[in-house]
């Protein structure tokens, strides 16, 4: 796939290698209705939340790519909103052919996609077919997209250890949860198909770290890593919250992930 367009982040268009991304500057339909978003109140964006457009289960993978055009139809459906301003949308839509629509600035816009997590999260909708299938092209593009968002927004590339129903820490919004989640993780109203298990398996293959948020493993692991960084000359507050300060500190030492930090310390 070629690279075209880019994500709108803090007013700047950021190209993502291997992705074709429409945004408000390249397509007139690429926008949210004013009732479906507001400006963010939080400056710490800590979550990427993945959805499927239909949330259906069982789910299966369809080979190759679909015909395309679904990102535009989803954006227009949200904008028309036939049920009367339901306040439902997301920042990004991944089409069945792998192209992406960025409907709003992911840094400054609070899109209404995941209720209590809206203010500090970015929402991605993967197009799901009527039979529950998701094309390989859409899954591959979602993995690239999530990786890019984590990199540019300083979000740790980590995912829940397993799906057992909503995460209790995410039900009130998950202010202390940083990483990549599914819509099913922060509400009782969504089931296994939103977004399904395949995308998390593919994220793990791409390098995402599995973390048991239910027992607070993320807080334990990142507290340990913050202490390691402080021993390397940083002055971080040891609170287990993998925020932008912690992520920037790792990058100052040429480390792209927590596991790279662990490996570097072990080597020393």
FIBA-327184 format. One record per residue (C-alpha): residue number from 1; x, y, z; residue in one letter. Coordinates in steps of 0.05 Angstrom, whole numbers. Each point is the difference from the previous one (the first is absolute). Layout:
# FIBA-327184
@i->NUM, xx->X, yy->Y, zz->Z, aa->A;
...
//
This chain:
# FIBA-327184
@i->1, xx->0, yy->0, zz->0, aa->X;
@i->2, xx->25, yy->70, zz->-16, aa->X;
@i->3, xx->5, yy->57, zz->50, aa->X;
@i->4, xx->-48, yy->58, zz->-10, aa->X;
@i->5, xx->-28, yy->55, zz->43, aa->X;
@i->6, xx->8, yy->-7, zz->75, aa->X;
@i->7, xx->-27, yy->6, zz->70, aa->X;
@i->8, xx->-20, yy->68, zz->27, aa->X;
@i->9, xx->37, yy->9, zz->66, aa->X;
@i->10, xx->1, yy->68, zz->34, aa->X;
@i->11, xx->-12, yy->35, zz->-65, aa->X;
@i->12, xx->55, yy->-36, zz->-38, aa->X;
@i->13, xx->-10, yy->-54, zz->-52, aa->X;
@i->14, xx->44, yy->-61, zz->17, aa->X;
@i->15, xx->11, yy->-52, zz->-55, aa->X;
@i->16, xx->-1, yy->-73, zz->22, aa->X;
@i->17, xx->44, yy->-47, zz->-40, aa->X;
@i->18, xx->-42, yy->-48, zz->-42, aa->X;
@i->19, xx->-67, yy->34, zz->14, aa->X;
@i->20, xx->-46, yy->40, zz->-45, aa->X;
@i->21, xx->-35, yy->49, zz->46, aa->X;
@i->22, xx->-53, yy->51, zz->-18, aa->X;
@i->23, xx->-10, yy->59, zz->47, aa->X;
@i->24, xx->-42, yy->64, zz->0, aa->X;
@i->25, xx->50, yy->34, zz->-46, aa->X;
@i->26, xx->-6, yy->-54, zz->-54, aa->X;
@i->27, xx->-73, yy->-20, zz->1, aa->X;
@i->28, xx->-62, yy->43, zz->14, aa->X;
@i->29, xx->-37, yy->-59, zz->31, aa->X;
@i->30, xx->57, yy->-13, zz->49, aa->X;
@i->31, xx->-29, yy->36, zz->61, aa->X;
@i->32, xx->-41, yy->-9, zz->63, aa->X;
@i->33, xx->-66, yy->33, zz->14, aa->X;
@i->34, xx->7, yy->55, zz->53, aa->X;
@i->35, xx->-46, yy->-39, zz->46, aa->X;
@i->36, xx->47, yy->-60, zz->-1, aa->X;
@i->37, xx->62, yy->32, zz->30, aa->X;
@i->38, xx->28, yy->57, zz->42, aa->X;
@i->39, xx->70, yy->25, zz->17, aa->X;
@i->40, xx->39, yy->-44, zz->48, aa->X;
@i->41, xx->7, yy->21, zz->73, aa->X;
@i->42, xx->57, yy->-48, zz->14, aa->X;
@i->43, xx->70, yy->10, zz->-28, aa->X;
@i->44, xx->21, yy->-72, zz->15, aa->X;
@i->45, xx->-28, yy->-45, zz->-54, aa->X;
@i->46, xx->13, yy->-69, zz->29, aa->X;
@i->47, xx->-45, yy->-49, zz->-37, aa->X;
@i->48, xx->-13, yy->-25, zz->-70, aa->X;
@i->49, xx->-68, yy->-34, zz->0, aa->X;
@i->50, xx->-17, yy->-46, zz->-59, aa->X;
@i->51, xx->-71, yy->-14, zz->-23, aa->X;
@i->52, xx->-33, yy->-37, zz->-57, aa->X;
@i->53, xx->-57, yy->34, zz->-36, aa->X;
@i->54, xx->-50, yy->-55, zz->14, aa->X;
@i->55, xx->29, yy->-34, zz->62, aa->X;
@i->56, xx->-22, yy->-68, zz->-25, aa->X;
@i->57, xx->22, yy->-68, zz->27, aa->X;
@i->58, xx->20, yy->-51, zz->-22, aa->X;
@i->59, xx->51, yy->35, zz->-43, aa->X;
@i->60, xx->43, yy->-26, zz->-56, aa->X;
@i->61, xx->56, yy->25, zz->-44, aa->X;
@i->62, xx->-13, yy->10, zz->-74, aa->X;
@i->63, xx->60, yy->-7, zz->-46, aa->X;
@i->64, xx->29, yy->59, zz->-37, aa->X;
@i->65, xx->-35, yy->67, zz->-6, aa->X;
@i->66, xx->-72, yy->22, zz->-10, aa->X;
@i->67, xx->-26, yy->48, zz->-52, aa->X;
@i->68, xx->10, yy->63, zz->41, aa->X;
@i->69, xx->-44, yy->61, zz->9, aa->X;
@i->70, xx->-25, yy->-22, zz->68, aa->X;
@i->71, xx->39, yy->53, zz->39, aa->X;
@i->72, xx->-38, yy->54, zz->-38, aa->X;
@i->73, xx->-67, yy->-34, zz->11, aa->X;
@i->74, xx->13, yy->-7, zz->75, aa->X;
@i->75, xx->22, yy->73, zz->6, aa->X;
@i->76, xx->-62, yy->23, zz->-37, aa->X;
@i->77, xx->-45, yy->-45, zz->42, aa->X;
@i->78, xx->27, yy->30, zz->64, aa->X;
@i->79, xx->-8, yy->70, zz->-28, aa->X;
@i->80, xx->-72, yy->-11, zz->-21, aa->X;
@i->81, xx->-15, yy->-39, zz->64, aa->X;
@i->82, xx->-71, yy->-25, zz->-18, aa->X;
@i->83, xx->-18, yy->-12, zz->74, aa->X;
@i->84, xx->8, yy->73, zz->18, aa->X;
@i->85, xx->67, yy->22, zz->28, aa->X;
@i->86, xx->20, yy->-64, zz->36, aa->X;
@i->87, xx->69, yy->30, zz->12, aa->X;
@i->88, xx->36, yy->-60, zz->-30, aa->X;
@i->89, xx->64, yy->3, zz->-41, aa->X;
@i->90, xx->74, yy->-14, zz->2, aa->X;
@i->91, xx->63, yy->35, zz->-23, aa->X;
@i->92, xx->20, yy->-53, zz->-51, aa->X;
@i->93, xx->-34, yy->-50, zz->-46, aa->X;
@i->94, xx->39, yy->-57, zz->-32, aa->X;
@i->95, xx->-33, yy->-21, zz->-66, aa->X;
@i->96, xx->-5, yy->-72, zz->-24, aa->X;
@i->97, xx->53, yy->13, zz->-53, aa->X;
@i->98, xx->49, yy->25, zz->53, aa->X;
@i->99, xx->-6, yy->75, zz->-13, aa->X;
@i->100, xx->-12, yy->45, zz->60, aa->X;
@i->101, xx->-42, yy->62, zz->12, aa->X;
@i->102, xx->23, yy->49, zz->54, aa->X;
@i->103, xx->-63, yy->39, zz->15, aa->X;
@i->104, xx->29, yy->46, zz->53, aa->X;
@i->105, xx->64, yy->23, zz->34, aa->X;
@i->106, xx->17, yy->-58, zz->47, aa->X;
@i->107, xx->38, yy->45, zz->48, aa->X;
@i->108, xx->-49, yy->56, zz->11, aa->X;
@i->109, xx->-68, yy->-32, zz->-14, aa->X;
@i->110, xx->-41, yy->-40, zz->51, aa->X;
@i->111, xx->-43, yy->-44, zz->-45, aa->X;
@i->112, xx->-60, yy->-35, zz->31, aa->X;
@i->113, xx->18, yy->-73, zz->-10, aa->X;
@i->114, xx->12, yy->-32, zz->68, aa->X;
@i->115, xx->-41, yy->38, zz->51, aa->X;
@i->116, xx->40, yy->9, zz->64, aa->X;
@i->117, xx->67, yy->-9, zz->-36, aa->X;
@i->118, xx->-12, yy->52, zz->-54, aa->X;
@i->119, xx->41, yy->57, zz->27, aa->X;
@i->120, xx->67, yy->-37, zz->2, aa->X;
@i->121, xx->-9, yy->-51, zz->-56, aa->X;
@i->122, xx->4, yy->-6, zz->-75, aa->X;
@i->123, xx->-55, yy->-41, zz->-34, aa->X;
@i->124, xx->11, yy->-46, zz->-60, aa->X;
@i->125, xx->-58, yy->-35, zz->-36, aa->X;
@i->126, xx->18, yy->-61, zz->-43, aa->X;
@i->127, xx->-51, yy->-13, zz->-54, aa->X;
@i->128, xx->-35, yy->-66, zz->12, aa->X;
@i->129, xx->-41, yy->-35, zz->-54, aa->X;
@i->130, xx->-72, yy->-21, zz->9, aa->X;
@i->131, xx->21, yy->-73, zz->9, aa->X;
@i->132, xx->47, yy->19, zz->57, aa->X;
@i->133, xx->63, yy->-4, zz->-42, aa->X;
@i->134, xx->58, yy->49, zz->0, aa->X;
@i->135, xx->47, yy->3, zz->-59, aa->X;
@i->136, xx->75, yy->-14, zz->9, aa->X;
@i->137, xx->15, yy->68, zz->-30, aa->X;
@i->138, xx->-40, yy->36, zz->54, aa->X;
@i->139, xx->34, yy->-39, zz->56, aa->X;
@i->140, xx->70, yy->13, zz->-28, aa->X;
@i->141, xx->-15, yy->75, zz->-7, aa->X;
@i->142, xx->-28, yy->3, zz->71, aa->X;
@i->143, xx->64, yy->-29, zz->27, aa->X;
@i->144, xx->42, yy->52, zz->-36, aa->X;
@i->145, xx->-47, yy->55, zz->22, aa->X;
@i->146, xx->1, yy->-20, zz->73, aa->X;
@i->147, xx->76, yy->-5, zz->0, aa->X;
@i->148, xx->5, yy->70, zz->-30, aa->X;
@i->149, xx->-49, yy->30, zz->50, aa->X;
@i->150, xx->38, yy->-30, zz->58, aa->X;
@i->151, xx->65, yy->27, zz->-27, aa->X;
@i->152, xx->-24, yy->71, zz->-14, aa->X;
@i->153, xx->-44, yy->7, zz->62, aa->X;
@i->154, xx->50, yy->-33, zz->48, aa->X;
@i->155, xx->-48, yy->-56, zz->19, aa->X;
@i->156, xx->32, yy->-67, zz->22, aa->X;
@i->157, xx->-11, yy->-54, zz->-52, aa->X;
@i->158, xx->-34, yy->-48, zz->48, aa->X;
@i->159, xx->-66, yy->-39, zz->-1, aa->X;
@i->160, xx->-42, yy->-37, zz->51, aa->X;
@i->161, xx->26, yy->-69, zz->19, aa->X;
@i->162, xx->-66, yy->-34, zz->-17, aa->X;
@i->163, xx->-73, yy->16, zz->-11, aa->X;
@i->164, xx->-44, yy->-21, zz->57, aa->X;
@i->165, xx->-53, yy->54, zz->-6, aa->X;
@i->166, xx->6, yy->74, zz->17, aa->X;
@i->167, xx->61, yy->21, zz->39, aa->X;
@i->168, xx->-23, yy->28, zz->67, aa->X;
@i->169, xx->54, yy->55, zz->-3, aa->X;
@i->170, xx->-27, yy->21, zz->-68, aa->X;
@i->171, xx->-73, yy->5, zz->19, aa->X;
@i->172, xx->8, yy->69, zz->31, aa->X;
@i->173, xx->45, yy->21, zz->-59, aa->X;
@i->174, xx->66, yy->-30, zz->20, aa->X;
@i->175, xx->38, yy->64, zz->19, aa->X;
@i->176, xx->57, yy->-44, zz->24, aa->X;
@i->177, xx->-1, yy->-47, zz->-60, aa->X;
@i->178, xx->46, yy->15, zz->-58, aa->X;
@i->179, xx->3, yy->-42, zz->-63, aa->X;
@i->180, xx->-44, yy->-31, zz->-54, aa->X;
@i->181, xx->-68, yy->-26, zz->18, aa->X;
@i->182, xx->-65, yy->-23, zz->-32, aa->X;
@i->183, xx->-67, yy->34, zz->9, aa->X;
@i->184, xx->-23, yy->-63, zz->36, aa->X;
@i->185, xx->52, yy->15, zz->54, aa->X;
@i->186, xx->-34, yy->64, zz->25, aa->X;
@i->187, xx->-74, yy->-18, zz->-3, aa->X;
@i->188, xx->-49, yy->-55, zz->17, aa->X;
@i->189, xx->-39, yy->17, zz->-63, aa->X;
@i->190, xx->49, yy->-28, zz->-50, aa->X;
@i->191, xx->20, yy->-72, zz->-10, aa->X;
@i->192, xx->56, yy->-41, zz->-28, aa->X;
@i->193, xx->-8, yy->25, zz->-71, aa->X;
@i->194, xx->17, yy->72, zz->17, aa->X;
@i->195, xx->55, yy->-4, zz->-24, aa->X;
@i->196, xx->10, yy->-76, zz->3, aa->X;
@i->197, xx->62, yy->-41, zz->17, aa->X;
@i->198, xx->36, yy->-1, zz->-67, aa->X;
@i->199, xx->24, yy->72, zz->3, aa->X;
@i->200, xx->32, yy->-10, zz->69, aa->X;
@i->201, xx->36, yy->-63, zz->-25, aa->X;
@i->202, xx->27, yy->40, zz->-58, aa->X;
@i->203, xx->21, yy->58, zz->44, aa->X;
@i->204, xx->38, yy->-49, zz->44, aa->X;
@i->205, xx->36, yy->-28, zz->-61, aa->X;
@i->206, xx->19, yy->71, zz->-18, aa->X;
@i->207, xx->33, yy->9, zz->68, aa->X;
@i->208, xx->-55, yy->22, zz->48, aa->X;
@i->209, xx->12, yy->-23, zz->71, aa->X;
@i->210, xx->-54, yy->-40, zz->36, aa->X;
@i->211, xx->-15, yy->29, zz->69, aa->X;
@i->212, xx->-49, yy->-23, zz->53, aa->X;
@i->213, xx->-36, yy->65, zz->16, aa->X;
@i->214, xx->-49, yy->-35, zz->46, aa->X;
@i->215, xx->53, yy->-15, zz->52, aa->X;
@i->216, xx->39, yy->64, zz->-11, aa->X;
@i->217, xx->59, yy->-31, zz->-35, aa->X;
@i->218, xx->9, yy->62, zz->-43, aa->X;
@i->219, xx->10, yy->43, zz->62, aa->X;
@i->220, xx->49, yy->-49, zz->30, aa->X;
@i->221, xx->40, yy->-8, zz->-65, aa->X;
@i->222, xx->4, yy->74, zz->-15, aa->X;
@i->223, xx->19, yy->19, zz->72, aa->X;
@i->224, xx->59, yy->-47, zz->-7, aa->X;
@i->225, xx->18, yy->30, zz->-68, aa->X;
@i->226, xx->-5, yy->71, zz->27, aa->X;
@i->227, xx->49, yy->-19, zz->55, aa->X;
@i->228, xx->46, yy->-28, zz->-53, aa->X;
@i->229, xx->-4, yy->64, zz->-40, aa->X;
@i->230, xx->15, yy->41, zz->62, aa->X;
@i->231, xx->61, yy->-43, zz->12, aa->X;
@i->232, xx->21, yy->20, zz->-70, aa->X;
@i->233, xx->-4, yy->74, zz->16, aa->X;
@i->234, xx->-74, yy->17, zz->-7, aa->X;
@i->235, xx->-42, yy->33, zz->54, aa->X;
@i->236, xx->-68, yy->-32, zz->-10, aa->X;
@i->237, xx->-54, yy->-6, zz->52, aa->X;
@i->238, xx->-6, yy->-75, zz->15, aa->X;
@i->239, xx->-75, yy->-10, zz->-6, aa->X;
@i->240, xx->-7, yy->-55, zz->-52, aa->X;
@i->241, xx->-36, yy->46, zz->-48, aa->X;
@i->242, xx->32, yy->-8, zz->-69, aa->X;
@i->243, xx->-13, yy->72, zz->-21, aa->X;
@i->244, xx->35, yy->44, zz->-52, aa->X;
@i->245, xx->56, yy->18, zz->49, aa->X;
@i->246, xx->18, yy->-74, zz->10, aa->X;
@i->247, xx->-4, yy->-15, zz->-74, aa->X;
@i->248, xx->43, yy->61, zz->-18, aa->X;
@i->249, xx->51, yy->-21, zz->53, aa->X;
@i->250, xx->6, yy->-69, zz->-33, aa->X;
@i->251, xx->11, yy->31, zz->-68, aa->X;
@i->252, xx->55, yy->45, zz->27, aa->X;
@i->253, xx->37, yy->-64, zz->12, aa->X;
@i->254, xx->-16, yy->-28, zz->-69, aa->X;
@i->255, xx->-53, yy->-48, zz->26, aa->X;
@i->256, xx->-65, yy->-10, zz->-37, aa->X;
@i->257, xx->-37, yy->-43, zz->50, aa->X;
@i->258, xx->-2, yy->-23, zz->72, aa->X;
@i->259, xx->26, yy->-68, zz->-20, aa->X;
@i->260, xx->60, yy->32, zz->-34, aa->X;
@i->261, xx->14, yy->37, zz->65, aa->X;
@i->262, xx->-4, yy->-66, zz->38, aa->X;
@i->263, xx->48, yy->-33, zz->-49, aa->X;
@i->264, xx->49, yy->59, zz->2, aa->X;
@i->265, xx->3, yy->-1, zz->76, aa->X;
@i->266, xx->10, yy->-76, zz->2, aa->X;
@i->267, xx->56, yy->7, zz->-51, aa->X;
@i->268, xx->35, yy->52, zz->43, aa->X;
//
